[in-house]
Amino acid sequence: MSALVLPSVELLSPYETGKPLDELARELGVTDAVKLASNENPLGPSPRALEAARRALESVHLYPDGAAYRLRERLAAVHGVTMEEIVQGNGSNELLDLIVHAFATPGSHIVFADPAFVVYKLAALAYGVPFTAVPLRDLRHDLEAMAAAVTPKTRLLFIANPNNPTGTHVGRAAVERLLRELPPEVIVVMDEAYIQYADAADFPDSMRLRGLRERLLVLRTFSKIYGLAGFRVGYAVGPVQLIDYLNRVRAPFNVSALAQAAAVAALDDAEHVEKSRALNLRERDRLTRELTRLGLSVAPSQANFVLVDVGRPARPVYDALLRKGVIVRPFGNLPTSLRVTIGTERENQRFLDSLSAVLA
C-alpha cells in the first residue's frame, strides 16, 4: 500500500499550546487559575480595539476585505513603506507557513535555530523540505554557525529575535553582518513577534535594515503587546516581488473583518501599548530578581516571558504548579526549564509563591 502522507508528515506531532484555563478546570477542578503559558498580554486588548470590533459586528454577514486595505494602509504609514510591501496573515503563524509553501521545495533547504519557534520546523516537515536546526550558543542564535549551515540549496533562513522560547536576542552588529554576507538567493525571515518588549541598547529593528538586503522579510504580530491573540492578525513586510508571491498562495479572506478593525484601532492606541510595555519591563525585572534569589538560572529576556532553569526535570514541576492553579509552559528540548509569561504583579506573585512551595 502506498504511503498516505509524506514521510516528513509522519514525523509531525500536533503543536502543543499552553493549557487553556477551561481545560485545567475540567481536568483538575481548578477554577481560579492564572495562565502564564502563552505569552499573552495580561492587560488584554486596547478598549479602542474592542469598540472597533463591536462596530464591525454590524457587517459580519459580509466577507471581510480580502486585501485588508485599511489595515495595510495604516501599517504602511507606521513603517514608512508602501502598501504593496505588506501582506496580512491569520497571525504570523500563517505567514511562516506561507513562506515555506511559496519559496521552498523538497529539493531545497531551510536553516533555523534550535530551540526556536517550533513552527519553522513544523512547516518544513509539512512540506517535506530538508532543514538544518543549528543549536543555540549560550541560549542565543549562533548566527555564524547558521551562516555556515547554508548550502547552495538553502532558500530560507529564519531568525526569531527575541527568540522563543528563550527570550534572548542577537545584537545589531551580528544581524547586519549576516544580512550582508549571506548569498543573495537566500530569503532571510526576521520573526519579530516580541520586538516591542525589547529594551537592549543593541537590539536591531529589522525594518531599518531592509537596505542591507533585497531578500528580507520582517514578520510582526498583533498577538503580543497589542493583546489581540484571539483575533489572529499578523503581517509581513518585504520586497514587492516576495509579497506578491505570498499573496498568490494566501487564502482569500484570511483575516476576519473584526480582526482587521481591531488591529487598525490598536495601532492608534499608543497609550495602551506603552502601558503594556512598562508593566512588562517592571515585572520582568522583578521576576528575574526573585527567581535568581531562589537560586535558579534565568535566561536574559527581551520578551514578555522568562525561561527559568529549575535545576531538575521540569515536567513534574509543571504538573505540580498546575495543581496549584498556575499554568506555565514546559519544553521537551529544554528538559529542566519552564517558560513563564510575564503577568500582572498579582499573577507573578502567585507563580513565585507556588514555585517556592513546589521546589521546597
C-alpha positions in Angstrom: 0.0 0.0 0.0 1.3 3.4 -0.9 2.1 5.9 1.9 -0.9 8.1 2.9 1.2 11.1 3.6 4.8 12.4 3.1 7.3 10.6 5.3 8.1 14.0 6.9 4.4 14.4 7.9 4.6 11.1 9.7 7.2 12.7 11.9 5.0 15.6 12.9 3.4 16.0 16.3 0.5 18.4 16.7 1.5 21.8 18.0 1.2 21.9 21.8 -0.4 25.1 23.0 -0.4 26.4 26.5 -3.1 24.6 28.5 -6.4 26.6 28.4 -8.0 27.7 31.7 -11.2 25.7 30.8 -9.2 22.5 30.3 -7.5 22.8 33.7 -10.9 23.3 35.3 -12.3 20.2 33.6 -9.3 18.1 34.4 -8.4 19.1 38.0 -11.3 21.2 39.1 -9.1 24.3 39.5 -11.3 27.3 38.8 -9.2 30.2 39.9 -6.0 29.5 37.8 -3.7 32.0 36.3 -2.4 31.4 32.8 1.3 32.3 32.3 1.9 29.9 29.4 1.2 31.5 26.0 2.9 35.0 26.2 -0.4 36.9 26.1 -0.8 40.5 27.2 -2.1 40.4 30.8 -3.7 43.8 30.3 -5.8 42.5 27.4 -6.6 44.5 24.3 -7.0 48.2 23.8 -10.5 49.4 24.6 -10.4 51.1 21.3 -9.8 47.8 19.6 -12.7 46.2 21.3 -15.0 49.0 20.4 -13.9 48.8 16.7 -14.6 45.1 16.7 -18.1 45.6 18.2 -18.9 48.1 15.4 -17.6 45.7 12.8 -20.1 43.1 14.0 -22.9 45.0 12.2 -21.4 43.9 8.9 -20.4 40.4 9.9 -22.8 38.9 7.2 -20.4 40.3 4.6 -17.0 38.8 3.7 -14.0 40.9 5.0 -11.9 43.0 2.7 -9.7 40.3 1.2 -6.9 42.8 0.6 -7.1 44.3 4.1 -6.8 47.7 2.5 -7.3 49.9 5.6 -5.0 47.7 7.8 -2.2 47.7 5.2 -2.7 51.4 4.6 -2.2 52.1 8.3 0.8 49.7 8.6 2.4 51.3 5.6 2.1 54.7 7.3 3.5 53.4 10.6 6.5 51.8 8.9 7.2 54.2 6.1 6.7 51.6 3.3 4.3 51.1 0.5 1.1 49.0 0.8 2.4 46.7 -1.8 5.3 45.7 0.5 2.8 44.4 3.2 0.8 41.2 3.3 -1.6 40.3 6.1 -1.8 36.9 7.8 -4.0 34.9 10.1 -1.4 35.5 12.8 2.3 35.4 11.9 1.9 31.6 12.1 0.1 31.5 8.8 2.7 33.7 7.2 5.5 31.4 8.3 3.7 28.5 6.7 3.0 30.5 3.5 6.7 31.5 3.3 7.8 27.8 3.3 4.9 26.9 0.9 5.8 29.7 -1.6 9.6 29.6 -1.5 10.8 26.1 -0.6 10.5 22.7 -2.2 11.7 19.1 -1.2 14.7 19.9 -3.4 15.7 23.0 -1.4 16.9 23.6 2.2 16.0 25.7 5.3 18.1 26.9 8.2 16.8 27.8 11.6 18.0 27.7 15.2 17.2 25.1 17.9 15.4 25.6 20.1 13.4 28.4 18.4 9.8 28.9 17.4 8.6 25.4 16.6 6.5 26.5 13.6 9.7 26.7 11.5 10.3 23.0 11.9 6.6 22.1 11.6 6.3 24.0 8.3 9.5 22.4 6.9 8.2 18.9 7.8 4.7 19.6 6.5 6.1 20.5 3.0 8.9 17.9 3.0 11.7 20.4 2.9 15.1 19.4 4.3 16.4 21.6 7.1 19.3 22.2 9.4 18.4 23.1 13.0 21.5 24.9 14.4 21.9 24.6 18.2 21.8 27.8 20.2 25.1 29.0 21.8 24.6 30.3 25.3 20.8 30.2 24.6 21.2 32.6 21.7 21.1 32.2 18.0 24.6 31.3 16.7 24.5 33.4 13.6 28.0 32.3 12.5 27.0 28.7 12.7 23.8 29.4 10.9 25.6 31.1 8.1 28.0 28.1 7.9 25.0 25.8 7.6 23.8 27.5 4.4 24.3 25.4 1.2 23.7 26.1 -2.5 20.2 24.7 -1.9 19.3 26.9 1.0 16.3 29.2 0.2 15.1 30.3 3.7 16.8 31.2 6.9 14.6 32.0 10.0 15.7 34.2 12.9 13.4 34.8 15.9 14.6 38.0 17.6 13.8 37.9 20.5 13.9 34.2 20.4 11.0 32.0 21.6 11.3 30.1 24.0 14.5 31.6 25.4 13.7 35.3 25.3 17.3 36.0 24.3 18.3 38.3 21.4 21.1 38.8 18.9 22.6 42.3 18.5 22.5 44.7 15.6 26.1 44.2 14.5 25.8 40.4 14.2 22.5 40.7 12.4 23.9 43.4 10.0 26.9 41.2 9.2 24.7 38.2 8.5 22.4 40.2 6.2 25.4 41.4 4.2 27.2 38.1 3.9 24.6 35.5 3.1 24.2 34.5 -0.5 21.7 36.8 -2.3 19.4 33.9 -3.2 18.6 33.2 0.5 15.5 34.8 1.9 16.1 35.9 5.5 13.0 35.9 7.7 13.2 38.1 10.8 10.5 37.0 13.1 10.0 39.9 15.5 6.8 39.0 17.4 8.2 40.4 20.7 10.1 43.4 19.4 8.0 45.9 21.3 9.2 44.4 24.6 12.9 44.7 23.8 15.0 47.4 25.6 18.6 46.3 25.0 20.7 49.1 23.5 22.0 46.9 20.7 18.6 45.4 19.8 18.1 45.7 16.0 14.8 46.8 14.4 14.9 44.9 11.1 12.6 47.4 9.4 15.6 49.7 9.5 17.9 47.2 8.0 16.0 46.5 4.8 18.5 48.5 2.8 21.2 45.8 3.6 19.5 43.0 1.7 16.8 42.7 -1.0 15.5 39.3 0.1 14.5 40.1 3.6 11.1 39.5 5.1 10.2 41.0 8.5 7.3 39.5 10.5 5.2 41.2 13.2 2.1 40.3 15.1 -0.8 41.8 17.0 -1.0 38.8 19.3 1.5 40.0 21.9 1.8 43.6 23.0 -1.5 44.6 21.2 -3.4 41.9 23.1 -5.2 40.5 20.1 -4.1 36.9 20.2 -7.7 35.7 19.8 -8.2 37.7 16.6 -5.2 36.2 14.8 -3.6 39.1 13.0 0.0 39.3 11.7 1.8 40.8 8.8 5.0 40.6 6.8 6.9 43.5 5.2 9.3 42.8 2.3 10.1 43.5 -1.3 7.1 43.7 -3.6 8.1 40.6 -5.6 8.2 38.4 -2.5 4.9 39.9 -1.1 3.3 39.2 -4.5 4.2 35.5 -4.3 2.8 35.3 -0.8 -0.4 36.8 -1.9 -0.7 34.1 -4.6 -0.7 31.3 -2.1 -2.6 33.2 0.7 -6.1 32.0 1.2 -8.8 34.6 0.4 -10.3 36.4 3.3 -7.6 35.1 5.7 -8.1 37.9 8.3 -11.6 38.5 9.5 -13.4 41.8 9.4 -13.4 42.0 13.2 -9.7 41.3 13.4 -8.9 44.0 10.8 -11.0 46.6 12.5 -9.5 45.8 15.9 -5.9 45.9 14.6 -6.3 49.3 13.0 -7.7 50.7 16.2 -5.0 49.0 18.3 -2.3 50.8 16.2 -3.8 54.1 17.1 -3.7 53.4 20.9 -0.1 54.2 21.7 -1.0 54.8 25.4 -2.2 51.2 25.8 1.0 49.9 24.1 3.2 51.9 26.4 1.3 50.9 29.5 1.7 47.2 28.5 5.4 47.7 27.8 6.0 49.5 31.1 4.3 46.7 33.1 6.3 44.1 31.3 9.7 45.8 31.8 9.0 46.3 35.5 7.6 42.8 36.2 10.2 41.1 34.0 13.0 42.6 36.1 11.2 41.7 39.4 10.6 38.2 38.3 14.2 37.7 37.2 15.5 39.0 40.5 13.1 36.9 42.6 13.8 33.7 40.7 17.6 34.4 41.0 17.1 34.7 44.7 15.6 31.2 44.7 18.9 30.0 43.3 17.5 29.5 39.8 19.1 30.4 36.5 17.1 32.8 34.3 17.9 33.5 30.7 18.3 37.2 29.9 15.0 38.0 28.3 14.0 40.8 25.9 10.5 39.4 25.5 7.3 39.2 27.6 8.4 35.9 29.2 11.3 34.4 31.0 13.0 31.0 30.7 13.9 29.6 34.1 16.0 26.6 34.7 14.5 24.8 37.8 17.6 22.6 38.2 15.6 19.3 38.0 13.2 17.7 35.5 10.7 20.4 34.7 7.7 18.4 33.8 6.9 17.3 37.4 7.3 20.9 38.5 4.9 22.0 35.7 2.4 19.3 36.9 2.7 20.4 40.5 2.2 24.1 39.5 -1.0 23.1 37.6 -2.4 21.6 40.8 -1.8 25.0 42.4 -3.6 26.8 39.6 -0.6 28.2 37.8 -0.2 27.3 34.1 3.3 27.7 32.7 5.0 26.0 29.7 7.5 23.1 29.7 9.6 22.2 26.6 10.8 18.7 25.8 14.1 20.1 24.3 14.7 22.1 27.4 14.0 19.4 30.0 14.9 21.3 33.1 13.4 24.7 32.1 10.0 26.3 32.2 8.9 29.3 30.1 6.8 31.8 32.2 4.8 34.6 30.7 5.1 38.0 32.5 1.7 38.6 34.0 0.3 41.2 36.3 2.0 41.8 39.7 -0.6 39.6 41.4 -0.2 36.8 38.9 3.5 36.8 39.0 3.5 36.8 42.8 1.2 33.8 42.8 3.6 32.0 40.5 6.6 32.8 42.7 4.8 31.7 45.8 3.6 28.5 44.2 7.0 27.7 42.7 8.7 28.2 46.0 6.3 25.8 47.6 6.8 23.2 44.9 10.6 23.4 44.9 10.6 23.1 48.7 
